[in-house]
Amino acid sequence: MKITQGSYLTGYVTIKITGSRPELFFALCAKEQVLVWNVKKISDKVCLGNIHLKDVAQVKRLRRRTVYKVSFLNKKGIPFLSQRFLHKKPLVIGLVLSILFIGILSNMVWDVKVTGVHPELEKKIMKQLDAYGVEPGTLKFQLGSPSAIQQKLLDDIPELLWVGVKEKGTTFYLEGVEKTLVEEKEEPGPRNIVAEKKGVIIDMFVSKGKPMVQVNDFVKKGELLVSGNINIDEQEKNEEEEEEKEKKPNLVSAEAEIIAETWYQTAVSIPLKANYQTLTGHNKKKYYLNIAGFSLPVWGFGDPEYKKIQTETVEKPFQFLKWELPISFKQVNLQEAEETKVTRTKQEARDVAVSQARKELKSKLEKDSQIVSEKVLHETYENGKVKLILYFTVHENIVKNQPISQGD
């Protein structure tokens, strides 16, 4: 019968009914909605049958209303097995401790392997990983994500060009690529030096090649500054005279430093009122056990009394041997944030705009370049913002190498 399916899961009992015409007792059970199956008549006064565990109490109440004797014989099903199992406390405790022990070991770091770098750099990486806590015996919940560890290594070890961090089971695998410092050698071929941008030359030092311009000259972008052909003579302009001399050009790789005054125009706008959110440094950490989407608090109960909170969540799944369980350990970091309102005068906004424009321009220039002056070309106030158009004067090296084609 389909109705008896699953009886092993819920448990069932075999009962023995003794008395005159015992089958009448089972008829009474059916009348009281008590399911009985596998009914067997052993003799005129004895019958056997199975009932669900949940119906035992109802059968006992029915027995009190009759003259029949009811005996409970066989008890079968998972409830009885678990009950017998729980009575063996040493075995239960041992099993639970074993599972916990294996679970803890499965969520610890047992090995760290580094490949792709030379031994000295490998030792440096291992030392840095120890400082992060990435070492055998550390619980993985205490560590950051592999991407966070990767970024830390790149920030703290300048010799690394790239590093990949992969967590597999109880082992962290790191594959690194170190920077190769190669001294750039000048190409042996001859070259000229031309202007990278327009400007007025204020200083020049030529170590190789023939200067084609002088201090205070205005030059355009691409204009020849130093020639790699040192046979060029400004007085020899007649092509017929050059053909008669039949001299082969003496070509060199021109080298020079030519400082010119250049100009830049930029636009920037700064609001008179602005809101900034900063962290105060106060925080509270809360820990949860996440089971199938349900978060069970473990530590750090209650919310801090912060007016504004910035939340950072890190979640790591539990592993049992090589399997990932639908259970994870979640750490929530509640950081106190405060909102700062800034109100500037027009002059203060103007000063901030100029400072910001200088910083932006300096980040685009070469290291040795100097901003010597700035001038406000246009200034407006619109929609609570100061808008400026600035004109900067810069002293910078405008040298650009240009190979000479020897086929010409």
C-alpha positions, 0 to 999 in steps of 0.5 A: 500500500502506498500509505505505508511507504516511508514507514521505516523512516517514521518507525513502526511497531508489530503488535500482538493481540490476544483474546477472543476474536482478536481481529475485532480489535483491528476493526476498532483500530480502523474505525478510530483511523489507526492504520494497521497492515500485514495483519496475520491470524496466528490462532483463534485467539492471537493476531499480529499486525503493524502500526505506525510509531505515532499511533502507539499511544492511540492503541494503548487508549483503545486497549483500555476500552477492551478486554484484549491483551496488547503486546508490542513485539518488534520495533523497526525504523530509523527512530529506534535505530537512532535511539539505540545509537544515542544510548552509546554515548562514547561512540556518539562523542567519538564520532562527533569529535572525529567529524569536527576534527576532520572539518577543522583540518580540511579548513586549514592551510597545510602547504604553500607552494611558490613556482616561477621565481628564483630561490632568493625571491621565493624566500622573500615571498614566503617571508612576506606570506608568513607576515600575512599569516599564510602559513601551515596551521592557519585557519583559512577563515582568518586569511583574506581572499586570494585576490587580496593576498595577490595585491598585497604581494605586488605592493610589497615586493617590487621585484614581482611583475605578476603573481597568481594566487590560487587556493586548492583544498588545503594548499595555496599555490602561487605562480610568480613572474619577476621583473626583468631589468634590461638596460636599454641600448641605443640603436646603432643607427643614425638619428636626428632629434626633432621637436616633440611639441612647439615652444621657445628654446630656453636652454640646450646641450648637444653632446652629439650631432649638429645643432640646427636651432639656437636659444630663444628660437621658436620651434614647431612640432616635428621641426629638426633640432639636432641633425645626425648628419654632421657634414651639413654646412649651412653655407652649402646650399647649392646642390651642384656644388654638393655633387661636385664634392662627392662627399659621403654623409657622416651620420651619427646618433644625435644626443641632446637635451633641449629645454623649451618653454611650452604652454598648456590650457586646461579647464576645471570646476570646483563646487562651493559646497560638497559632502565627503564620507570618511572612516573614523577608524572605529569598527565592530566585527560580527561573525555568522555561520551561513547554512543554506542561506540562513545566517546564524550569529556566532559572535559580535551580537548587536549593532554598534551605535554609529550614525553611518555605517560602511559594511564590508563582508567576507564569506568563506565556504566550509570544506570537508576533505575535498568537498565544499559544504553548503555551509560558510563562515561569514565575517561582517566588518561594520565601520563607522563613517562620518559625512563631512560637509565643506562650504567654500568661498569663491576664493577658496574654490578658486584656489582649490581649482588651481591646485587641482589643475596643477596636480593633474597637469604635473601627473601628465608631464615628465619627471624633470618638467617644471610648471613655472606659472599659471594664468586664469584666462576665464572664470565663471560661477554657475550652478554653485561651481567655480569654473576656470580655464587656466593657461600654464607655462612649463619648462620641459625637455622637448627632444624626440628621436627620429631615425635617419633613412640611409637610403635617401 
